Amino acid sequence: MNRKGYMVLYGTQTGTAEDLAMELQEDIQEMGIECECENVFDVDFSRLDSLEHIFVIISTWGDGDPPDDADGFCEALSSVSAGRLTGLNYAVFALGDSGYELFCECGKNVDKFLGFAGAHSLAERVDCDIDIDEPFRVWKENLLSKLRNYAPIVWA
């Protein structure tokens, strides 16, 4: 299958993951790459088969649960068969609160399930506590640096 496309996906309870996702999408587009941004609630899960890159920014809610809008996505992802997403590149930025025992559990699970499905991790997952600015900046810059290898040349 010929994969094509970049997408930033977010799952959020309070809106933070959405804000970060839109910032990442904007930065990717400034590189000359077409990139969509969608809430995981709205994404057609079967569409992942056709994408080349996905970047997931997702929070953990309560005691290790996905945000309300991400329940269906996480459930569907957990049931993907091994090897189905071979050829898909991904990165995960997990948001959480280290005051909970299952810190960033949702993001950890998304990372685990994508890897099990055969997707290739482009950047190490970051498990981020309440202070998000610096960890997100570092993760994003690392990711954008790696994307330059995949991006079309844009002449200014």
C-alpha positions, 0 to 999 in steps of 0.5 A: 500500500502506498501511504501518504499523509500527515496527521496530528491527532489529539485526545483531550479533557481540558483542551491542552492537548488540542492547543498543542496539536494545533501548534504542531500542525502549524509548525509542520505546515510551515515546513511545506507539508500538508498536515491535518489535525483532528480529535481522535473522536472524529478520526475514521480509524480505518484511515490510519492504514493510508497515512504515512505519519501520525503524531498523537498528543493525548492526555490521561484522565483520572486514574489512567483513563483516556479522556472522554473523547478518546475512549473509542479510539483507544479501544479500537487501537487496542484491538488492531492486529499485529503488523497491520500498521507497518509503514506508518510512522508515529510519535506520542506526546503524553500528558498527565499528572504524576500525582496519579499512580497511572501517570500518562497511562493513556499515552503509554498505551497508545504508544504500545498499541501502535508499536504492536500494530507494526508502526515505527516510532519516529521519536521517543514518547514523552510523558509530561507532567503538569509543566508542559512548555519545555518538554513539549518544545524539546519533543516538537523540535526533535520531531520536526528535525526528523521530519525534515528527512521526509519533507518535500523541498520548499524553496523560499 
